[in-house]
Amino acid sequence: MAGMFGNAGGTNTAASNAAFKQQLNKVYTWYTGGFVAFVIVLAILEQVGLSREWIGFIFLLATIGLYAGIGIMSRTTDAAEYYVAGRRVPAVYNGMATGADWMSAASFIGMAGTLYLTGYSGLAFIMGWTGGYCLVALFLAPYLRKFGQFTIPDFLGERYGGNVPRFIGIFAAILCSFTYVVAQIYGVGIITTRLTGVAFEIGIFLGLAGILVCSFLGGMRAVTWTQVAQYIILIIAYMIPVVWLSVKQTSVPVPQAIYGFQLQKVTAKEAELIKDPKELEVRKVYAERAAALGEKLKDPKAALAADKEAAAKKVADLKAANAMASELAAAEKALAALPADEAAAKTAWTRAKAAAEAKDKPLGGMPRHAAQYAGDPNGDAKAQQAYDYSRRNFLALIFCLMVGTAALPHILMRYYTTPSVKQARESVTWSLFFIFLLYFTAPALAVLVKYEVFNVLVGTPIDKLPAWIASWSRVDPGLLSVVDINKDNILQLGELSIGGDIIVLATPEIGGLPYVVSGMVAAGGLAAALSTADGLLLTIANALSHDLYYKMIDPNASTARRVTLSKILLLVVALAAASVAAQKPADILFLVSAAFSFAAASFFPALVLGIFWKRATGIAASLGMAAGLGITFYYMVTTQPWLRGVFGVTSPVELWFGIQPISAGVFGVPLGFAVIILVSLVTPAPNAKIQELVEHVRYPSLKGTAKSMIH
């Protein structure tokens, strides 16, 4: 097996490639069977008394140990192996590795959760991400493979000539990859915490060990073979609970087939819940709470002083009455929890008021699942504007995700690893197939879970709720909490708050499956987060070691020095990303989508025009990338709450055309195209050598200088 992941099949002849693929088939067939047997053994052990804690630790240690083993067997200092896996990954396995690289914590953990919380509008993620691969297949993957470089900044430097386009490409690659990898490590923290019970911050660094051991030792070669293994785990883990829920609710083991049937039931239940007297009672309490907080915000200083005085008096009264220790402790805790000063009070009360106002809406603030957009096109002016903005944001998000998918450096790098241009194109098809398996299932999963929550959880006595409610509340109350706000000891939908990031991880417990399946799903989520994080960290490290150091600073650096530097940088970047993730900067889906907007605005215009328009010039590409990325970043900083806080922006939020910050790339992409085209038309054309190269890449039948440059 060491030879399998080593240099076997190093020559790119047809015979050696066929033998190499046959060997891969054998190894991964045994691996899949072994994983299924491992889960069955754990299920048997659970039935005879193995504790949940041990199951969690075993899954964590076994999967990370497996990935570490592949990383150790794939260790290398050879540049071609480290950067592009020796360009000998068969199309089907490259498609599987790309699927794992793509199936990040956002896809595995966040996708179904977003669909659960937002209904129809969440389909923008599926449509955008899937459609992006069509752009990859048509416009980028085969042509980039023909150019034959190692990285995207490498392509920009060669195509546009000079270090300025390369440097801007390096900066953009690091920015979007770092944003993306923070989301993955955040997901790793959630999963590791759930599996082991350790603190979130410690869970992040435990998971980080699994990320580093693969990419650190063997670069792209180790990452590729690990990602194939991770894809197998994550797709099995994702499908089993959904199929189980489907059988439980409908007796049909094909969740995709019963999606519409269950959606009708969910829609009918929504209509009941909207009119339910108990739900209206809960909404009234939240409305009163929001009104009270609004009054406090009129004079925060006086309101805070009154709250502190009342809390202090309660503590004093309890002490004087020799009250029970638990009552006194609760009163002292309430006093300590009050905001420290007027500014803190204003911030806390504003946030609490917004949360209460959201809960003072039907279905706990969630839109009806089958409703296409918010608002009403036939309603009053406010309803019409809400409808218009909702539709506009839906289309803008699809655009950003499609174009961002086609420009993500860590995805495009995968197509440098195939033996030929033909296999690069084939591997895009396989990528789409392997991604489709999960994306076609996510909408069904969201509806099945919502049906379960509406019909099983809602209406259950608070003291008889399933154990998973309490266990997830301990992981992070922000992800799941229950508050009996109307004091009737019955759970109403408005009293339940679920974060989208736990829907998939909690699905086995929601469906009443054995805990071993929960462990397997968490292992699948860990595989998804680790596989993407590996690719992203490698992209950042390679951009710094290959593109910045080797191509711009020391062209005479030895291969060993470049690879060693890449490994050191990978470690530094990973630790930096983990420290940012520990701050919980935003939800996983926003972080990921921000990375797509950055990639779309900075890379897509320069890549497409660089391939299809030989007149595009280096200075134009540099200005276009800077302009597109600049306006995208500016819009996010001035409109996104967490970024506004980081950069100290205090001016009122002004959305352009009502577009949310998650879709900021919709402004950067057209600006990038416009700048590159206009500046190219007024600057000297690229030299004949570059133009011949572009012609050859687009039309391979051409002979001569360009062909010799490629080979």
C-alpha positions in Angstrom: 0.0 0.0 0.0 2.9 2.4 0.6 3.9 1.9 -3.0 0.4 2.5 -4.0 0.5 6.0 -2.5 4.1 6.5 -3.4 5.7 6.8 -6.8 4.1 3.8 -8.4 3.1 4.5 -12.0 5.4 7.5 -12.1 5.7 7.4 -15.9 2.6 8.7 -17.8 2.4 5.9 -20.3 -1.1 4.4 -21.0 -0.1 1.0 -19.7 1.3 2.3 -16.4 -1.7 4.6 -15.9 -4.1 1.6 -16.5 -2.2 -0.5 -14.0 -2.1 2.4 -11.5 -5.9 2.8 -11.8 -6.5 -0.9 -11.4 -4.4 -0.8 -8.2 -6.4 2.1 -6.9 -9.7 0.3 -7.6 -8.5 -2.6 -5.5 -7.3 -0.5 -2.6 -10.4 1.7 -2.3 -12.8 -1.3 -2.6 -11.1 -2.9 0.4 -11.1 0.4 2.2 -14.8 0.9 1.7 -15.6 -2.6 2.9 -13.4 -2.1 5.9 -15.1 1.2 6.9 -18.6 -0.5 6.7 -17.3 -3.4 8.8 -15.8 -0.9 11.3 -19.2 0.8 11.7 -21.0 -2.5 12.1 -18.6 -3.6 14.8 -19.1 -0.3 16.7 -22.9 -0.7 16.4 -22.6 -4.2 18.0 -20.3 -2.8 20.7 -22.8 0.0 21.4 -25.6 -2.6 21.9 -23.4 -4.5 24.5 -22.7 -1.3 26.5 -19.9 0.8 24.9 -20.5 4.4 26.0 -21.2 7.3 23.7 -18.0 9.0 24.8 -15.9 6.0 23.7 -17.7 5.8 20.4 -17.0 9.5 19.7 -13.3 9.1 20.6 -13.0 5.9 18.5 -14.5 7.6 15.5 -12.3 10.7 15.9 -9.0 8.7 16.5 -9.7 6.1 13.8 -10.5 8.5 11.0 -7.7 11.0 11.8 -5.4 8.0 12.2 -6.4 6.7 8.8 -5.8 10.1 7.2 -2.5 10.4 9.0 -1.4 7.0 7.7 -2.2 8.0 4.1 -0.3 11.2 4.7 2.8 9.4 6.0 2.7 6.9 3.1 2.5 9.7 0.6 5.2 11.9 2.0 7.4 13.5 -0.7 9.9 16.3 -1.4 9.5 16.0 -5.2 8.1 19.2 -6.6 5.7 17.7 -9.2 4.4 15.2 -6.7 4.1 17.8 -3.9 2.4 20.4 -6.0 0.3 18.4 -8.6 0.4 14.8 -7.4 2.8 13.9 -10.3 0.0 14.7 -12.8 -1.2 11.1 -12.8 -4.5 11.1 -10.9 -7.2 9.2 -13.0 -10.3 11.2 -13.9 -12.7 9.3 -11.7 -10.5 9.6 -8.6 -9.7 13.2 -9.3 -13.5 13.7 -9.5 -13.9 12.0 -6.1 -11.1 14.0 -4.6 -12.6 17.2 -6.0 -15.9 16.2 -4.6 -14.4 15.9 -1.2 -12.3 19.1 -1.7 -15.6 20.8 -2.6 -17.8 19.2 0.0 -16.7 21.5 2.8 -18.2 22.0 6.2 -20.6 24.4 4.5 -21.9 21.7 2.1 -22.0 18.8 4.6 -23.0 20.7 7.7 -24.5 24.0 6.6 -26.4 23.2 3.3 -29.3 21.2 4.7 -29.4 23.5 7.8 -29.8 26.6 5.6 -32.5 24.9 3.6 -34.2 24.0 6.9 -34.1 27.6 8.1 -34.8 29.5 4.8 -36.7 27.0 2.6 -36.8 27.8 -1.1 -34.2 30.7 -0.9 -31.6 28.2 0.3 -31.8 26.5 -3.1 -29.6 29.3 -4.4 -26.6 27.5 -2.8 -27.4 24.3 -4.6 -28.1 26.0 -8.0 -25.1 28.3 -7.7 -22.5 25.7 -6.6 -23.6 23.0 -9.1 -23.9 25.5 -12.0 -20.4 26.7 -11.2 -19.0 23.3 -12.3 -20.5 23.8 -15.7 -18.5 27.0 -16.0 -15.4 25.1 -14.8 -15.9 22.4 -17.5 -16.7 24.9 -20.3 -14.3 27.8 -19.7 -11.5 26.9 -17.4 -10.4 23.3 -16.5 -9.2 22.0 -19.8 -7.5 25.2 -20.8 -5.7 25.7 -17.5 -4.5 22.1 -17.8 -3.1 22.9 -21.3 -1.1 25.8 -19.9 0.5 23.3 -17.5 1.4 25.5 -14.5 1.2 24.5 -10.8 -1.1 27.2 -9.3 -3.5 30.0 -10.4 -1.1 32.8 -9.6 1.5 30.8 -11.6 -0.9 30.9 -14.6 -1.5 34.7 -14.2 2.2 35.3 -14.1 2.9 33.3 -17.2 -0.1 34.5 -19.2 0.1 38.2 -18.4 3.9 38.4 -18.0 5.6 40.0 -15.0 5.2 39.8 -11.2 2.4 42.3 -10.6 -0.4 40.1 -11.9 1.2 37.2 -10.0 1.5 39.1 -6.8 -2.2 40.3 -6.9 -3.1 36.7 -7.7 -1.1 35.5 -4.6 -2.9 38.1 -2.4 -6.3 37.2 -3.7 -5.7 33.4 -3.4 -4.6 33.9 0.2 -7.5 36.1 1.1 -10.3 33.9 -0.3 -8.6 30.6 0.8 -7.9 32.0 4.3 -11.6 33.1 4.7 -12.7 29.7 3.5 -10.3 27.7 5.7 -11.5 29.6 8.8 -15.0 28.3 8.1 -13.7 24.7 7.8 -11.8 24.9 11.1 -14.8 26.4 12.8 -16.8 23.3 11.5 -14.0 21.0 12.8 -14.3 22.6 16.2 -18.1 22.0 16.4 -17.8 18.4 15.3 -14.8 17.5 17.5 -16.5 19.1 20.5 -19.6 17.0 19.8 -17.6 13.8 19.4 -15.4 14.2 22.5 -17.0 16.7 24.8 -13.9 18.9 25.0 -14.2 22.7 24.9 -14.8 24.3 21.4 -11.3 26.0 21.4 -9.6 22.7 22.2 -11.6 20.9 19.6 -10.4 23.2 16.9 -6.8 22.4 17.6 -7.5 18.6 17.9 -9.0 18.7 14.5 -6.1 20.8 13.2 -3.8 17.9 13.8 -5.8 15.8 11.3 -5.6 18.6 8.7 -1.9 19.1 9.1 -0.7 15.5 9.0 -2.0 15.0 5.5 -1.0 18.2 3.7 2.1 18.8 5.7 3.9 15.6 4.8 2.9 14.8 1.2 1.4 18.0 -0.3 -1.1 17.5 -3.2 -0.2 13.7 -3.4 -1.2 13.1 0.2 -4.2 15.4 0.0 -5.5 13.7 -3.1 -5.5 10.1 -1.8 -6.8 11.3 1.6 -9.6 13.2 -0.1 -10.7 10.1 -2.0 -10.9 8.2 1.4 -12.7 11.2 3.0 -15.3 11.3 0.2 -16.2 7.7 0.7 -16.7 8.3 4.4 -18.7 11.5 4.0 -21.1 10.2 1.4 -21.9 7.0 3.3 -22.4 9.1 6.5 -24.6 11.6 4.8 -26.9 9.1 3.1 -27.7 6.6 5.8 -29.6 8.9 8.2 -31.6 10.5 5.4 -32.6 7.1 4.0 -33.5 6.0 7.5 -35.8 9.1 8.1 -37.3 8.5 4.7 -38.2 4.9 5.6 -39.4 5.9 9.0 -41.8 8.5 7.6 -42.9 7.0 4.3 -41.5 3.4 4.1 -39.7 4.5 0.9 -35.9 4.2 1.0 -35.3 6.9 -1.7 -35.5 10.3 0.1 -35.2 12.3 -3.2 -38.4 10.6 -4.5 -40.6 11.5 -1.5 -39.3 15.0 -1.2 -42.4 16.6 -2.7 -44.8 14.3 -0.9 -43.3 15.3 2.5 -43.1 19.0 1.6 -46.9 19.0 1.1 -47.3 17.7 4.6 -44.9 20.3 6.0 -46.8 23.0 4.2 -50.1 21.8 5.7 -48.5 21.7 9.2 -47.1 25.2 8.8 -50.6 26.5 8.1 -51.8 24.8 11.4 -48.9 26.2 13.5 -49.4 29.8 12.2 -52.9 29.8 13.6 -52.2 27.7 16.7 -53.3 29.6 19.9 -50.3 28.4 21.9 -47.9 29.7 19.2 -49.7 33.0 19.1 -49.3 33.1 22.9 -45.6 32.7 22.6 -45.4 35.4 19.9 -47.2 37.8 22.2 -44.6 37.3 24.9 -41.8 38.0 22.5 -43.6 41.1 21.2 -43.9 42.4 24.8 -40.2 41.6 25.4 -39.2 43.5 22.2 -41.4 46.5 23.3 -39.8 46.5 26.8 -36.3 46.4 25.3 -37.3 49.2 22.9 -38.2 51.3 26.0 -34.9 50.6 27.6 -33.0 51.6 24.5 -34.6 55.1 24.7 -32.5 55.8 27.8 -30.0 53.0 28.3 -28.1 54.7 31.1 -31.2 55.1 33.3 -32.5 51.6 32.4 -29.2 50.0 33.3 -29.0 51.8 36.6 -32.6 50.6 37.4 -31.8 47.0 36.4 -28.7 47.0 38.6 -30.5 48.5 41.6 -33.3 45.9 41.2 -30.9 43.0 40.9 -28.8 44.1 43.9 -32.0 44.6 46.0 -33.1 41.0 45.1 -29.8 39.6 46.3 -30.0 41.6 49.5 -33.6 40.5 50.2 -32.7 36.8 49.6 -29.7 37.1 52.0 -31.9 38.7 54.6 -34.5 36.0 54.3 -31.9 33.2 54.5 -33.1 31.9 51.1 -32.0 28.6 49.6 -28.4 28.6 48.3 -29.6 27.8 44.7 -32.0 30.9 44.7 -29.2 33.1 46.0 -26.7 31.8 43.5 -29.2 32.4 40.6 -29.8 36.0 41.8 -26.1 36.7 42.1 -25.5 35.2 38.7 -28.2 37.5 37.2 -26.6 40.5 38.8 -23.2 39.6 37.4 -24.6 39.0 34.0 -25.9 42.6 33.6 -24.0 44.7 31.1 -20.9 46.4 32.5 -21.7 49.9 31.1 -24.1 51.9 28.9 -22.3 51.0 25.6 -22.4 47.2 26.5 -26.1 47.5 27.5 -27.0 49.2 24.3 -25.3 46.5 22.2 -26.8 43.6 24.2 -30.3 45.1 24.2 -30.2 45.9 20.5 -29.3 42.3 19.8 -31.9 40.9 22.2 -34.6 43.2 20.7 -33.8 42.0 17.2 -33.9 38.4 18.3 -37.3 38.9 20.1 -38.7 40.7 17.0 -37.6 37.7 14.8 -39.4 35.3 17.2 -42.5 37.5 17.1 -43.1 36.1 13.6 -44.9 33.0 12.4 -43.0 29.7 12.5 -40.4 31.1 14.9 -39.2 33.5 12.3 -38.7 30.9 9.5 -40.3 31.6 6.1 -42.8 29.0 4.8 -40.7 26.3 3.3 -42.2 26.3 -0.2 -42.6 30.1 -0.4 -40.4 31.3 -3.2 -39.5 34.8 -1.9 -40.3 37.0 1.0 -43.0 39.7 0.7 -45.8 39.7 -1.8 -45.7 41.0 -5.4 -49.4 41.9 -5.1 -49.3 43.4 -1.6 -48.6 47.0 -0.3 -45.5 48.9 -1.2 -43.5 47.4 1.7 -44.4 43.8 0.7 -43.6 44.5 -2.9 -40.2 45.9 -2.0 -39.5 42.9 0.2 -40.4 40.6 -2.7 -38.2 42.5 -5.1 -35.2 42.5 -2.8 -35.7 38.8 -1.9 -35.7 37.8 -5.6 -32.8 40.1 -6.4 -30.7 38.6 -3.6 -31.6 35.0 -4.7 -30.3 35.7 -8.2 -27.3 37.7 -7.0 -26.3 34.8 -4.7 -26.6 32.2 -7.5 -24.4 34.4 -9.7 -21.7 34.9 -7.1 -21.6 31.2 -6.2 -21.5 30.1 -9.8 -18.7 32.4 -10.8 -16.9 31.9 -7.5 -16.9 28.2 -8.0 -15.3 28.6 -11.4 -12.5 30.8 -9.8 -11.7 29.1 -6.5 -7.9 28.4 -6.6 -8.0 25.2 -4.5 -10.6 23.7 -6.9 -8.9 24.7 -10.1 -5.6 23.3 -8.8 -7.2 19.9 -8.9 -7.3 19.9 -12.7 -3.5 20.3 -12.9 -3.2 16.8 -11.4 -4.7 14.7 -14.2 -2.5 12.9 -16.8 -4.0 14.7 -19.8 -6.4 17.5 -20.9 -9.0 14.9 -21.8 -8.9 13.5 -18.3 -9.1 17.0 -16.9 -12.4 17.5 -18.8 -13.7 14.0 -17.7 -12.8 14.6 -14.1 -15.1 17.7 -14.1 -18.0 15.4 -15.1 -17.1 13.0 -12.3 -16.8 15.9 -9.9 -20.4 16.9 -10.8 -21.7 13.4 -10.3 -20.1 12.9 -6.9 -21.3 16.4 -5.8 -24.7 15.7 -7.2 -25.2 12.7 -4.9 -25.1 15.0 -1.8 -26.7 18.1 -3.3 -29.7 16.2 -4.6 -30.2 14.8 -1.1 -29.8 18.0 1.0 -33.3 19.5 0.1 -34.9 16.2 1.1 -33.0 16.0 4.3 -34.1 19.5 5.3 -37.8 18.7 4.7 -37.6 15.3 6.5 -36.1 17.0 9.5 -38.6 19.8 9.5 -41.4 17.2 9.3 -39.9 15.4 12.3 -39.6 18.7 14.3 -43.1 19.9 13.5 -44.8 16.5 14.2 -42.7 14.9 17.0 -40.8 17.6 18.9 -43.5 20.4 18.9 -46.1 19.6 21.5 -43.8 17.4 23.6 -43.6 18.3 27.4 -40.4 20.2 28.1 -39.3 17.7 30.8 -39.8 14.8 28.3 -37.8 16.2 25.4 -35.2 13.8 23.9 -31.7 13.7 25.4 -30.0 15.1 22.3 -31.7 18.5 23.0 -29.8 18.9 26.3 -26.5 17.4 24.9 -26.5 19.9 21.9 -27.4 22.8 24.2 -24.2 22.0 26.2 -22.1 22.1 23.0 -23.2 25.6 22.2 -26.5 27.3 23.4 -26.3 29.5 20.3 -26.8 26.4 18.2 -29.7 24.9 20.1 -31.8 26.2 22.9 -35.3 25.7 24.4 -37.0 28.3 26.6 -40.4 27.7 28.0 -41.4 31.3 27.6 -45.1 30.9 28.2 -44.5 28.5 31.2 -46.9 25.8 30.1 -44.3 23.0 30.1 -45.1 22.2 26.4 -42.7 22.9 23.6 -44.0 25.3 21.0 -42.1 26.0 17.7 -41.4 29.6 18.8 -39.7 28.3 21.9 -37.2 26.2 20.0 -34.1 27.9 18.5 -32.0 25.7 16.1 -28.8 26.8 14.4 -28.5 25.5 10.8 -25.0 24.2 11.6 -26.3 21.3 13.7 -29.3 20.0 11.5 -27.2 17.3 9.7 -25.2 16.4 12.8 -28.3 15.9 14.8 -30.3 14.1 12.1 -29.6 10.6 13.4 -30.7 11.5 16.9 -33.8 13.3 15.6 -34.7 10.1 13.7 -34.0 7.9 16.8 -31.0 6.1 15.3 -28.3 4.4 17.4 -25.6 6.8 18.6 -23.0 5.0 16.4 -24.7 6.6 13.4 -24.4 10.0 15.0 -20.7 9.3 15.4 -20.4 8.2 11.8 -22.2 11.4 10.6 -19.9 13.5 12.7 -16.9 11.6 11.2 -18.4 12.4 7.8 -18.7 16.1 8.6 -15.1 16.0 9.9 -14.0 14.4 6.7 -15.7 17.1 4.7 -14.1 19.9 6.7 -10.7 18.3 6.8 -10.6 17.5 3.1 -11.4 21.1 2.1 -9.1 22.6 4.7 -6.3 20.4 3.4 -6.8 21.8 -0.1 -7.1 25.4 1.1 -4.0 25.3 3.3 -2.0 23.8 0.5 -3.2 26.6 -1.9 -2.1 29.3 0.6 1.3 27.6 1.3 2.0 27.0 -2.4 1.1 30.5 -3.3 3.7 31.8 -0.8 6.4 29.2 -1.4 6.1 28.5 -5.1 4.7 31.8 -6.5 6.1 34.4 -4.1 9.4 32.8 -3.0 10.5 30.7 -6.0 9.0 32.7 -8.8 9.6 36.2 -7.4 12.3 36.2 -4.8 14.7 33.3 -5.3 14.4 31.6 -8.8 17.4 29.4 -8.0 15.9 27.9 -4.9 16.2 24.1 -4.8 13.2 21.8 -4.9 13.8 20.6 -1.4 14.0 24.2 0.0 10.8 25.2 -1.8 8.9 22.2 -0.5 10.3 22.6 3.1 9.3 26.3 3.0 5.8 25.3 1.9 5.4 22.9 4.8 6.6 25.6 7.3 4.2 28.2 5.9 1.4 25.7 5.9 1.9 25.2 9.7 1.9 28.9 10.3 -1.2 29.6 8.2 -3.1 26.7 9.9 -2.4 28.0 13.4 -3.4 31.6 12.3 -6.7 30.3 10.8 -7.4 28.2 14.0 -6.9 31.3 16.2 -9.4 33.3 14.1 -11.9 30.4 14.0 -11.8 30.2 17.8 -13.3 33.7 17.9 -16.5 32.4 16.1 -16.4 35.4 13.7 -19.6 34.5 11.7 -21.6 31.4 10.7 -20.0 28.9 8.4 -22.1 29.7 5.4 -21.4 33.4 5.4 -17.6 32.8 5.7 -17.7 30.3 2.8 -19.9 32.6 0.6 -17.6 35.5 1.3 -14.7 33.5 -0.1 -16.7 32.8 -3.2 -17.3 36.5 -3.8 -13.6 37.3 -3.3 -12.6 34.5 -5.7 -15.2 35.6 -8.3 -14.3 39.3 -8.3 -10.5 38.8 -8.3 -10.0 35.7 -10.6 -12.9 35.0 -12.9 -12.5 38.0 -15.3 -8.7 37.7 -15.5 -8.9 33.9 -16.1 -11.6 33.9 -18.7 -10.2 36.9 -20.6 -6.7 35.5 -20.3 -7.8 32.3 -22.0 -10.3 33.6 -24.6 -8.9 37.0 -25.5 -5.3 37.2 -26.5 -5.5 41.1 -26.5 -5.9 41.1 -22.7 -2.8 42.8 -21.2 -0.9 42.4 -17.9 -1.5 45.9 -16.6 -5.2 45.6 -17.4 -5.5 42.2 -15.6 -3.7 43.7 -12.6 -6.0 46.7 -12.4 -9.1 44.6 -13.1 -8.3 42.1 -10.3 -7.5 45.0 -7.8 -10.7 46.9 -8.7 -13.0 43.8 -8.5 -11.5 42.6 -5.3 -11.3 46.1 -3.8 -15.0 47.0 -4.4 -16.1 43.6 -3.1 -14.1 43.9 0.1 -15.2 47.5 0.6 -18.9 46.5 0.3 -18.5 43.7 2.8 -16.6 45.8 5.3 -19.4 48.5 5.2 -22.4 46.2 5.4 -21.5 42.9 7.2 -21.9 43.2 11.0 -18.8 41.3 12.1 -16.5 43.0 9.6 -18.0 46.4 10.5 -17.0 45.7 14.1 -13.5 44.6 13.1 -12.8 47.7 11.1 -14.7 50.1 13.4 -17.3 51.2 10.8 -20.0 53.2 12.6 -21.9 54.8 9.7 -25.4 53.5 8.9 -25.6 50.4 6.8 -26.4 51.3 3.2 -27.1 48.3 0.9 -26.6 48.9 -2.8 -29.9 47.9 -4.6 -30.8 45.9 -1.5 -28.0 43.4 -2.1 -26.8 41.6 1.0 -23.0 41.5 1.8 -22.9 37.7 1.1 -23.3 38.6 -2.6 -20.8 41.4 -2.8 -19.1 39.8 -5.7 -22.0 40.8 -8.0 -20.4 44.3 -8.0 -16.8 43.1 -8.3 -17.1 40.8 -11.3 -18.6 43.2 -13.9 -16.2 45.9 -12.7 -13.3 43.5 -13.2 -14.4 42.6 -16.8 -14.9 46.3 -17.6 -11.5 47.4 -16.3 -9.6 44.6 -18.1 -11.3 45.2 -21.4 -11.1 49.0 -21.4 -7.5 49.2 -20.2 -6.4 46.4 -22.6 -7.8 48.5 -25.5 -5.7 51.5 -24.6 -2.4 49.7 -23.7 0.1 47.9 -26.0 -0.9 44.4 -26.9 0.9 41.4 -25.3 4.0 40.2 -27.2 3.7 37.7 -30.1 4.9 34.8 -27.9 2.1 35.3 -25.4 -0.5 35.7 -28.1 0.7 32.5 -29.8 0.5 30.7 -26.5 -3.1 31.7 -26.0 -4.0 30.7 -29.6 -2.4 27.3 -29.1 -4.2 26.6 -25.8 -7.6 27.4 -27.5 -6.8 25.7 -30.8 -4.4 22.7 -30.1 -4.0 22.0 -33.9 -1.8 25.1 -34.2 1.9 24.2 -34.4 5.1 26.1 -33.8 6.4 28.3 -31.0 3.4 28.1 -28.7 3.4 24.3 -28.8 7.1 24.2 -27.9 6.3 26.6 -25.0 3.6 24.2 -23.7 5.8 21.2 -23.8 
